[in-house]
Each structure stands twice: as C-alpha cells, then as structure tokens.
C-alpha cells in the first residue's frame, strides 16, 4: 500500500469521484476514501439530474444506473387548479439509481488510475506548518497515515474534514432544508417530474414525485430548516390528503437528509493544502435543493486545480484559490440569482402562489428559474395590480 500521493480525495460520491478522476487523468497519483460499505447509500436526494450533465461530464453509465427517462416537469399550484408543464432541453433528464450511479462514477475514477478505499474512514487531517499535508484513516480497522500536498474534502453536508482543517462549513438552519422521501410502488407515472407547491403542505419547499419506472416513484417533501415538526410529518400528511393520486401506493424504502440551500462557498472553500467541493461547500441549487450535477461540476474543477498545483509544487492557498475564481465565474452568479428567487418565494402564501400560477406559463417560469426576471416584468405587474400586497415582495426581482 502506497501512502504517498499527489492528491487525496475524502468522499467518493459525485464530487469526490469526479475530483479523483480529473486528478488521475491529469497524471497524478490519487487516493480517494469513502467511509461507506456501499457507495450511493444511504440515498439523500430525489435522484434526478439533467441528461446534458451526463453528456458534458463524459460519464459512462451502466444500464441499471438509469431508472427512468424524463422529458419534462409539471408544476402544480396549491389549489391544484393550475398546472404548468415545461418541456425544454434543460428539463430533459433521468432519474438515476444512486447505488449504481455512484459506483459507476467510482469505476470511472478507478479506470483513470485512482486508488479507491471503500469502508475507510478518514478521522483526521495531518498538518505541517499550518498546511494540510495528508490524512489519517482507518484501513481495515487500523489507523494509517496518507500524505499528499493537496487534499479535496468532498465528504458531504456534514464535512468533518473541512472543519478539522480549520474551514467553517456550518450552515444555519435558515439556509438548510430537510427532505424525506418514500420509494413507492403502485404510483401511476408519466415521463414527467411532478412538483407540488403549497406553504401549508411544504413550508418553504415543495412535494415531489420522481418516476423510477412504470409504477415506481420517489415521493418526497422538502421543508425549510426552521419549520416544525419534521419533514416526514408533512409527507405523511400530504399522502393521506391525496388518495386520488396515491391511494394505492405502498412504500418500499425511506430516504432523506439535510440540504444546504444558501450561498455557495467559493474562496472560503480553500485553505492551505485543501479544497472543499460539492455539498460540503454548499454548492447546491437554492431553489430545488438538487446537488448531484453541481457536485460533479465542482469536483471536476477541484480535481483539475489540485492536479495542476500538485504537479507544480504550488499547493498553498494563494495558488489553490484558482478553484474559487473558476467557480465564481462559471456557476456562482446563477446560484445567487436562484437564491434571490428562493427568498422571494418563501414570503408568498398559498393564495399568492395560486395568483402567480394563474398568470404565468411554462416559458415565464423558465425565465424566472434562469434569473431572467425582466422577461416576465409585464406579467408580474399584472399580478401586483390584482394583489397590491405583493408589490414589495416581487419588486425584489426587478
């Protein structure tokens, strides 16, 4: 076992696997560690992602990694009187099986040359002169040390490695959501993702149905971190209230976890000899809480920057900040616009949402989600004329 590497990656989920693959392809000796016995488990998301991401990252998926192909989404108003269907290239995607998908990503990293250590828990970082120079990990229950000039922390929302390195990744309850879902059978499914909005049913969140086959789907809810009692309470309540949709549905699995939905970390995600990537760095969509694709993107950037500097011998924070600079240019502006939209939406009640659904079509909602707020200004004005109380709230999008 070689304990000396160019790049160490902690966490082998979507961010970690792409980081390990990128660094290995650049010619580095890479070690990736994951504490789980089975990659992709436990599942903490709805498992949906856009097809264009898979193509962009050049990911080779096995047939069982894709549970269903998605050709759009349908958004439903709180009173169920208005449904907006969106079918665009951006809404074309897949619902994956994370247990297969994550393993496929690790296989790609392994094929690139990375050493993958499964069921190997990293419990501390090695610091020399204030700089992270490696990690301590349990391998087959025995503590061992592994050294590298740069470490990538991609160990999820609870990232202990970043904090051990002195980087604060704590998210406030306000900027966190809690999600829970059942995988259910006897659910009539189309090739659409269903999103149901209602403050009463999902405060600062939504209910979703993601098809995983002809009659199998992930049915879940996400709620704001400050709301009580808990996400499962709201999900069970919603299912009971809609027997016409889910009266025959039976749960076969339960999944869930915490989701950070605040501003992404950029420069603050970089330290001396360390980069934080993916969910660990809050690189999650503030609107829908999706993080698989964003984690893969951040991981790839982190792996490329780490490899470049490891090979040049420049793994100090000043040089590793290239990661933050790339992310700020490529992704941060879009996420901050979506964060603004999230903060506006969370101030609306169900009557407000019903009024908005009555005036907006799929194209309008697409513009909103992409931060093109002026494109829907005229329709927003009509809504504000009919509901003067929304003037101050919606004016934030101007």
CORLIN-V149569 format. One record per residue. N is the residue number from 0. RES is the residue in three letters. PSI is psi in whole degrees, -180 to 180 (none if undefined). BURIAL is b if it has 16 or more other C-alpha atoms within 10 Angstrom, else e. D_LAST is the distance of its C-alpha to the last C-alpha in Angstrom with 2 decimals. Layout:
# CORLIN-V149569
n = <N	N>
res = <RES	RES>
psi = <PSI	PSI>
burial = <BURIAL	BURIAL>
d_last = <D_LAST	D_LAST>
This chain:
# CORLIN-V149569
n = <0	1	2	3	4	5	6	7	8	9	10	11	12	13	14	15	16	17	18	19	20	21	22	23	24	25	26	27	28	29	30	31	32	33	34	35	36	37	38	39	40	41	42	43	44	45	46	47	48	49	50	51	52	53	54	55	56	57	58	59	60	61	62	63	64	65	66	67	68	69	70	71	72	73	74	75	76	77	78	79	80	81	82	83	84	85	86	87	88	89	90	91	92	93	94	95	96	97	98	99	100	101	102	103	104	105	106	107	108	109	110	111	112	113	114	115	116	117	118	119	120	121	122	123	124	125	126	127	128	129	130	131	132	133	134	135	136	137	138	139	140	141	142	143	144	145	146	147	148	149	150	151	152	153	154	155	156	157	158	159	160	161	162	163	164	165	166	167	168	169	170	171	172	173	174	175	176	177	178	179	180	181	182	183	184	185	186	187	188	189	190	191	192	193	194	195	196	197	198	199	200	201	202	203	204	205	206	207	208	209	210	211	212	213	214	215	216	217	218	219	220	221	222	223	224	225	226	227	228	229	230	231	232	233	234	235	236	237	238	239	240	241	242	243	244	245	246	247	248	249	250	251	252	253	254	255	256	257	258	259	260	261	262	263	264	265	266	267	268	269	270	271	272	273	274	275	276	277	278	279	280	281	282	283	284	285	286	287	288	289	290	291	292	293	294	295	296	297	298	299	300	301	302	303	304	305	306	307	308	309	310	311	312	313	314	315	316	317	318	319	320	321	322	323	324	325	326	327	328	329	330	331	332	333	334	335	336	337	338	339	340	341	342	343	344	345	346	347	348	349	350	351	352	353	354	355	356	357	358	359	360	361	362	363	364	365	366	367	368	369	370	371	372	373	374	375	376	377	378	379	380	381	382	383	384	385	386	387	388	389	390	391	392	393	394	395	396	397>
res = <UNK	UNK	UNK	UNK	UNK	UNK	UNK	UNK	UNK	UNK	UNK	UNK	UNK	UNK	UNK	UNK	UNK	UNK	UNK	UNK	UNK	UNK	UNK	UNK	UNK	UNK	UNK	UNK	UNK	UNK	UNK	UNK	UNK	UNK	UNK	UNK	UNK	UNK	UNK	UNK	UNK	UNK	UNK	UNK	UNK	UNK	UNK	UNK	UNK	UNK	UNK	UNK	UNK	UNK	UNK	UNK	UNK	UNK	UNK	UNK	UNK	UNK	UNK	UNK	UNK	UNK	UNK	UNK	UNK	UNK	UNK	UNK	UNK	UNK	UNK	UNK	UNK	UNK	UNK	UNK	UNK	UNK	UNK	UNK	UNK	UNK	UNK	UNK	UNK	UNK	UNK	UNK	UNK	UNK	UNK	UNK	UNK	UNK	UNK	UNK	UNK	UNK	UNK	UNK	UNK	UNK	UNK	UNK	UNK	UNK	UNK	UNK	UNK	UNK	UNK	UNK	UNK	UNK	UNK	UNK	UNK	UNK	UNK	UNK	UNK	UNK	UNK	UNK	UNK	UNK	UNK	UNK	UNK	UNK	UNK	UNK	UNK	UNK	UNK	UNK	UNK	UNK	UNK	UNK	UNK	UNK	UNK	UNK	UNK	UNK	UNK	UNK	UNK	UNK	UNK	UNK	UNK	UNK	UNK	UNK	UNK	UNK	UNK	UNK	UNK	UNK	UNK	UNK	UNK	UNK	UNK	UNK	UNK	UNK	UNK	UNK	UNK	UNK	UNK	UNK	UNK	UNK	UNK	UNK	UNK	UNK	UNK	UNK	UNK	UNK	UNK	UNK	UNK	UNK	UNK	UNK	UNK	UNK	UNK	UNK	UNK	UNK	UNK	UNK	UNK	UNK	UNK	UNK	UNK	UNK	UNK	UNK	UNK	UNK	UNK	UNK	UNK	UNK	UNK	UNK	UNK	UNK	UNK	UNK	UNK	UNK	UNK	UNK	UNK	UNK	UNK	UNK	UNK	UNK	UNK	UNK	UNK	UNK	UNK	UNK	UNK	UNK	UNK	UNK	UNK	UNK	UNK	UNK	UNK	UNK	UNK	UNK	UNK	UNK	UNK	UNK	UNK	UNK	UNK	UNK	UNK	UNK	UNK	UNK	UNK	UNK	UNK	UNK	UNK	UNK	UNK	UNK	UNK	UNK	UNK	UNK	UNK	UNK	UNK	UNK	UNK	UNK	UNK	UNK	UNK	UNK	UNK	UNK	UNK	UNK	UNK	UNK	UNK	UNK	UNK	UNK	UNK	UNK	UNK	UNK	UNK	UNK	UNK	UNK	UNK	UNK	UNK	UNK	UNK	UNK	UNK	UNK	UNK	UNK	UNK	UNK	UNK	UNK	UNK	UNK	UNK	UNK	UNK	UNK	UNK	UNK	UNK	UNK	UNK	UNK	UNK	UNK	UNK	UNK	UNK	UNK	UNK	UNK	UNK	UNK	UNK	UNK	UNK	UNK	UNK	UNK	UNK	UNK	UNK	UNK	UNK	UNK	UNK	UNK	UNK	UNK	UNK	UNK	UNK	UNK	UNK	UNK	UNK	UNK	UNK	UNK	UNK	UNK	UNK	UNK	UNK	UNK	UNK	UNK	UNK	UNK	UNK	UNK	UNK	UNK	UNK	UNK	UNK	UNK	UNK	UNK	UNK	UNK	UNK	UNK	UNK	UNK	UNK	UNK	UNK	UNK	UNK	UNK>
psi = <123	120	3	124	170	-40	133	135	126	117	126	42	-159	-43	-49	-41	-42	-35	-46	-42	-44	-45	-39	-40	-26	-4	9	154	120	138	129	131	143	133	-13	151	-31	117	146	-4	139	150	134	19	174	-12	19	147	155	142	-33	-28	-43	-42	-42	-39	-7	37	132	111	140	156	-37	-6	-23	117	-35	148	137	133	15	-173	154	126	132	132	161	-36	2	11	-23	129	131	119	132	121	100	169	-32	-27	0	126	-156	156	122	168	106	-34	-32	-44	-50	-36	-37	-40	-41	-36	-42	-42	-41	-40	-29	-13	-3	142	126	121	105	150	42	107	123	121	-6	162	154	127	138	117	34	5	138	124	13	-171	161	131	150	118	117	38	-2	133	133	159	139	134	144	150	-18	139	140	120	107	44	31	-174	-25	19	102	-28	-42	-45	-38	-29	-4	13	125	110	14	134	140	161	-36	-39	25	146	155	129	146	146	153	139	122	150	162	37	118	124	143	-172	38	144	132	130	124	122	135	123	-36	-36	-28	80	125	40	-148	165	143	153	113	112	139	11	-170	-41	23	137	154	121	116	177	145	136	158	148	-19	1	146	163	-45	167	-38	-35	-47	-38	-48	-40	-43	-42	-44	-32	-8	64	-26	-24	-36	23	-32	0	141	131	140	-7	155	138	163	178	-172	146	125	128	29	-157	142	150	139	-92	-34	-10	8	134	-170	106	14	144	137	133	153	-148	-32	-29	20	28	72	147	121	-20	-58	-3	7	138	-5	-55	-42	-36	-41	-43	-49	-40	-42	-45	-46	-43	-41	-44	-42	-45	-45	-45	-30	-41	-25	-9	30	63	26	165	-38	-41	-37	-16	-8	-33	-49	-39	-43	-44	-39	-33	-40	-44	-34	-45	-39	-41	-34	-34	-39	-31	-40	-44	-40	-43	-28	-47	-36	-10	-6	147	180	-36	-41	-45	-40	-41	-41	-44	-33	-21	-21	144	-176	-38	-40	-45	-36	-42	-43	-46	-27	9	12	66	-40	-24	-22	18	-43	-44	-33	-37	-41	-41	-42	-31	-40	-23	80	-26	-16	-6	-52	-39	-52	-21	-21	-20	-7	none>
burial = <e	e	e	b	b	b	b	b	b	b	b	b	b	b	b	b	b	b	b	b	b	b	b	b	b	b	e	b	b	b	b	b	b	b	b	b	e	e	b	b	e	e	b	b	b	b	b	b	b	b	b	e	b	b	e	e	e	e	e	e	b	e	e	e	b	b	b	b	b	b	b	b	b	e	b	b	b	b	e	e	e	b	b	b	b	b	b	e	e	e	b	b	b	b	b	b	b	b	b	b	b	b	b	b	b	b	b	b	b	b	e	b	b	b	b	b	b	b	b	b	b	b	e	b	b	b	e	e	e	e	b	b	b	b	b	b	b	b	b	e	e	e	e	e	b	b	b	b	b	b	b	b	b	b	b	b	b	e	b	b	b	b	e	e	b	e	b	e	b	e	b	e	b	e	b	b	b	b	b	b	b	b	b	b	b	e	b	e	b	b	b	b	b	b	b	b	b	b	b	e	b	b	b	b	b	b	b	b	b	b	b	b	b	e	e	b	b	b	b	b	b	b	b	b	b	b	e	e	e	b	b	b	e	b	b	e	e	b	b	e	e	e	e	e	e	b	e	e	b	e	e	e	e	b	b	b	b	b	b	b	b	b	b	b	b	b	b	e	b	b	b	b	b	b	b	b	b	b	b	b	b	b	b	b	b	b	b	b	b	b	b	b	b	b	b	b	b	b	b	b	b	b	b	b	b	b	b	b	b	b	e	e	e	b	b	b	b	e	b	b	b	b	b	b	e	b	b	b	e	e	e	b	e	e	b	b	b	b	b	b	b	b	b	b	b	e	e	b	e	b	e	b	b	b	b	b	b	e	e	b	e	b	b	b	b	b	e	b	b	e	b	b	b	e	e	b	b	e	e	b	b	e	b	b	e	e	e	e	e	b	e	e	b	b	e	e	b	e>
d_last = <58.17	56.50	54.68	53.35	50.21	47.67	44.63	44.50	41.83	41.60	40.34	40.88	38.01	35.47	34.36	37.93	39.58	37.31	37.79	41.55	41.72	39.80	41.98	45.15	44.41	44.01	47.57	47.22	49.35	46.94	47.46	45.00	45.68	44.61	46.03	45.90	48.92	46.77	43.59	40.63	42.03	40.90	37.91	34.70	32.14	31.68	33.14	30.69	29.54	28.54	31.50	30.00	30.16	33.88	34.54	32.60	34.56	37.84	38.70	41.96	41.88	44.98	45.04	44.85	41.61	39.60	39.87	37.82	35.84	32.40	30.99	27.72	26.10	25.81	23.24	24.69	23.21	24.84	27.16	28.04	27.64	24.90	25.19	22.98	24.96	23.52	26.05	24.85	26.48	24.14	25.35	28.95	30.72	33.50	34.39	36.76	39.63	38.79	42.49	43.28	40.09	40.26	43.93	43.29	40.92	43.66	46.22	44.24	44.16	47.87	48.70	46.99	49.42	47.69	49.90	48.39	49.64	48.98	49.70	49.73	47.89	46.73	47.38	46.94	46.02	48.58	47.72	49.72	48.93	45.53	44.56	44.33	47.24	47.67	47.74	50.30	50.51	52.86	54.51	56.86	56.72	57.82	55.70	55.35	53.57	51.58	50.54	48.00	46.23	42.79	41.63	38.53	37.48	36.11	37.50	34.52	32.53	35.64	36.35	39.46	40.19	37.11	38.00	41.65	40.58	38.76	35.15	33.11	31.32	31.05	27.96	27.25	27.64	24.00	23.04	25.76	26.27	29.70	30.64	33.87	35.11	38.35	39.70	41.17	43.66	44.08	40.40	39.90	37.55	35.90	34.32	30.91	29.14	28.40	25.52	25.73	23.01	24.20	23.74	27.40	28.64	26.53	24.62	21.53	22.92	24.50	27.92	28.88	31.84	32.50	35.63	38.38	40.91	42.24	42.43	41.13	37.60	35.68	34.43	32.32	29.73	27.41	26.51	24.91	27.49	27.59	28.62	32.26	34.79	34.09	32.62	35.97	36.26	33.07	34.17	37.65	36.36	34.06	36.92	39.32	36.97	36.73	40.34	39.61	37.58	39.39	42.60	44.85	42.83	44.66	43.32	45.14	43.08	40.55	38.00	35.20	33.96	31.25	27.98	25.87	22.13	20.81	20.05	22.69	25.50	26.08	28.36	29.28	30.69	33.39	36.62	40.07	41.34	38.70	35.41	33.50	31.87	30.29	29.76	31.72	28.91	26.16	25.16	24.01	21.01	19.03	18.15	21.66	23.85	25.50	27.25	30.19	28.74	26.71	29.93	31.94	29.66	29.76	33.49	34.22	32.51	34.38	37.64	37.41	36.60	39.30	41.85	41.25	41.79	44.61	46.54	45.93	46.82	43.56	42.18	41.10	37.53	36.83	37.57	36.08	32.69	32.35	31.20	28.20	27.42	27.55	25.40	22.66	22.54	23.09	21.28	19.54	16.16	15.84	17.01	14.69	11.60	13.64	14.51	11.00	10.94	14.46	13.79	11.44	14.11	16.92	16.02	16.57	20.12	22.02	21.61	17.81	18.24	20.81	18.63	15.88	18.78	20.25	17.41	16.40	18.87	19.65	17.83	14.51	15.15	16.26	13.00	11.21	14.13	14.04	10.53	9.76	6.49	6.42	9.95	9.62	7.37	10.85	12.24	9.62	10.53	14.11	13.89	12.63	15.45	17.92	16.84	15.77	16.06	12.86	10.70	10.51	10.24	7.54	5.32	5.56	3.80	0.00>
